[in-house]
Each structure stands twice: as C-alpha cells, then as structure tokens.
Amino acid sequence: MMHDGGMMSGMMWGMGLVWLLVIVLLVLGVAALAKYLFGRRG
C-alpha cells in the first residue's frame, strides 16, 4: 500500500500535467509555424 507521500505524489502528478500541457502547446506552436511558413512559400 502506498500511504506515505500522498501529497508529494499529488504534486508530482500536477507537475507532470503542467509539463504535458507545455509540451503540447510547444508542439502545436511549432506545427502552426511550420504550416504558416510552408503555406506562404507555396
């Protein structure tokens, strides 16, 4: 049973969620930029 560090695991989960959001936003930003650049070229 994992009873110790309940708060710590919760904070770790929150941090992971934040990092996931940041990565998704970065990927979307890069994809939008690439689409914009290649779209202009054509």
Phi, psi and omega in degrees: 000136179260085180264332182278141177073036179294318180292320182298316180296325178296318178292321178298319180297317179298317179297318179299320180295317179297315180296322179298317179298316180298316180296317179298316180297319179298314180298316180296318179298314180296318180296318179295319179296314180297317179299318180297312182295312181290330178292321179293322183299321182282000000 
